């Protein structure tokens, strides 16, 4: 097994025709349960490890039903339909509850596809920004999983003063795995969820918040991932509407060459 924390966390072992076993890893601990991005990557790994896989991921939707607890979990990854060039997947992650019965902690869907060469265009340009070497590294403020990333904020850092005076929800920052690790679809899925809750920035008030559902669209192919290597990705995230305990957030991730690798949209729960 690789010694990299990421590979340890997403590792799965076969446990039946469409099922795998994995375990939450303490290196990715969040305030409640593990970092959602690593859980999403683990679910996607069930698809990418499946012997019936067709192609590579183009879309991943993950719904967090409950926080993943310590210890083993069961992951089911089922190819619901396979067409000539696309494949549709359903996934579910369960753990034993207090009474020993299996309880659902995550549901997900994915679409994989055999990509082909066509006319292509990157119509969303990467914003201009200072290079990562000129940006200070983000302070992880005691949350374990944040130590797994080298993040350098260009604008929109976590507020230094929680005074309710926020005016914008935009964050732009450079990011990569720490220690460095060549980018792949699993790490890209996790990186799409690294942004702290937009409500913290917009309100400058630290309230309980957590992702309910996130969809990530993969624009990268294997060649783009290889070109990205262990370099930084440039990411930006912005909230769009905050209403009655939920807000949505859009995010984009580019490599250092300005290629758009992934975009995501998520809905997040928050309290007053």
N, C-alpha and C positions, 0 to 999 in steps of 0.2 A: 504494500500500500504506500502511496506517496506520503511524504511527511508534511506536505503543505496542508495547512488547516482547512482550506477549501475542499480539497479532494477527500480529506477525512470526513468532513461533514456531509458531503453528498453521496458518499459510498453506499451502495446497495448490494444485497446478496439475494439471488433468486430464491423464491419460496413458493413455487407453483407455476402453472402455465402463464398466468398474467399477474403474478404478485411478487413483491420483493419485501425485504426487511431492511430497515435502517435504524439509526438512532440519533437523537438530538445530541449535538456536540457542545460542550460548555464554552468553547472558544467563541461561539456565536451567540452567547446569551444577551438578550435584550432586557428591558425593564420587566416584561412579562413574557416568558417563553423565549425562543430563539428569534433572531432577526428574520423578518418575513421573507426577505430576498433569498436567504439560504434555504428556507423551506420551499419556496417556489422552484429554486434550482434543483432541489432534491426530487420534487414531483416531476419536473421535466426530465431528470435523469432516468426515471422509470420508462419514459417513452424512448429516449435515446439508447437505452440499454436493451430494449425489447428486440428479440430476434426477428420479428415481423416488420420492423421499422422500414418505412419508405421515405427517402429524402431527408430533409433537414427542416427544423422548425421555422414556421413563418408567423405563427400566432400562439400565444399562451395566455389563458385566463385562469387565475387562481382566486378562489373564494375561501377566506379564513373563517371557519365556523367556530373555532376555539383555539386557544393558545396550545401549541405543542408542548407536552410535558417532558420531563426527563425520561430516559430509557428508550426502549425499542418502540418502533411504530411499524405498521403494515401499510404498504402502498400497493394499490391495484392500478394497473395501467392497461387499458383494454382498447384495441383498435376497433372502433365502432363501425367504420366503413373505410374501405380502400378503393379508390378510383384509379384511373390510369396515371395521374400525376399528383394527386393529393390523397392524404390519409387523415382521418378524423379520430381523435382519441378522447376517452374519458378517464379521469383519474380520481381516486379517493384515498385519503390517508386516515387511518384509524389507530386508536390506542385503547388499551383497557381502561375503563372507568373505575370509579370507587368500588362498584359491585363486581368488577372483573369482566363485565360485558364490553365488547368493542364499541367505542364511540367515535363518531366522525369528527375529525378536527380540520379537515380540508377537503374541498372538492375542486376539480379543475377540468378544463378541456384544453386541447391543443390541436393544431393543424400543422402537419408536416407536408412538404412538397418536394418533388423532383424539379428543381429550377432548370430553366433553359436559357440560352443566350437570346436576348431580345433588345430592342431599343430601351435604354435606361437613362434616367436623369435624376440628379439630386436637386430637388426644387426647394429645399429648405437649407439655406446656407448657415454654416456655423458662425455665430457672432464673433466679432473681433474681441480679443481678450489678451491680457498680459500672459506671457508664457508661465507654465507651472513653476519654474525655478524662481520666478519673481513674486510668487504668492506664498504667504505663510501657511504652514501646515495646520490643519484643523485640530483643535484640542478635543479629544474624545470624551471629556468630562465624566469619566468613570464608567461608561457603558462598554462592556467587554467587546462586543462585535465591532465597534468603531475602530478598535485597535487593529483590525484585520485589513484596513484600507489606508492608503496614503491619499488624503483629500486636501485640496488646496483651493480655498474659496476666493473667487474673483469679486463677487458681490453677493449680498444677501446672506450673511452669516447668521448663526444663531444669535439672537439679541443678547447684548452684554448687560442690558438693564430690562427687567420685566416690568415695564411701567405702563403698558396698555397704549403705547404711542406708535405702534406700527403703521406704516403707510403703504406698503407694497409687499407682494408675496413672491417675487422673483428671486431665485437663487441661481447663480452660475458658478461652476467650480470644476476643477480638474480632479480626476480620481483614477486610482488603479489599485490592484491587490498589493498587499504588503504582508509577507515578502512578494516580490514580483512573480507573476505567473502568466504564461501566454494566454491571451484572450480566447475563449471558446463560447459556445452558446450558453453553457451553464453559468459561467461567470458573468456574461452579458445580462442574462435574466436577473441575476442577483443585483448587479450594479444599477439596473433600472429602478430599484427600490431603495437606494441609499439616502435619499433626501429626507431631512427631518420634516415633521408635519408643517404644512404651509400655514396653518392657523397660528402656530407659534410666531412666525415672522410677521404675518399680517396684523395680529393683535398685540404682539410683544407681550403675550401672556402665556405662561407655560401651563397648559391644561392637559388632562389625559386625552390621548388620541391613539388611534390604531387603524391600519388599513383593513377594510372589509373585503374589497375585491380589486384586483389589478389585472389589466390586460396589457401585454407587451407584444408589439409587432416587430419582427426581426427583418430588417432590410438588408442585413449583411449576408454574404455567402461565405464559404470556406476561405476563398482567396482574400476577401476583405478582412476576415479575422486574422489570417496569417500576416497580412500587411500591418495590422494593428499591433501584433506581437505583445510585448510587455510594456508598451508605451502608455501614456496617460490617455484617458478619454475625457472629452469636454462635455459636461452635462448641464442642462438647465431645466428648472421646474418652476411651474407657476400654478397657483390656485385660480379657479375660475368663479366659483360661487360657493358661499358659506351660508348654509340655511338649515335651521332646525336640527342641529346636531350632526350634520354631514357636510363635507365639502369634497369637490373633485379636484384633481391635480393632473396636469399634463406634463410630460417630460420628454426630452430628446437627448440622445447620446451620439456624439461624433468622435472619430479618432483624430489623432493629431494632424492628419492630412486633410481633414475637413469632410470625410465621408460619413454620411448619416448611417449609423449602424442599427439603431433601434429607436422606437418611440413608445411611450406608454401612457396609459390613462388609468387613474384609480379613484375609487371613492373611499373616503376616510371618515370614521366616526370620531366625534370629539364631544367633550363635556364642557359645561360652563366653568 
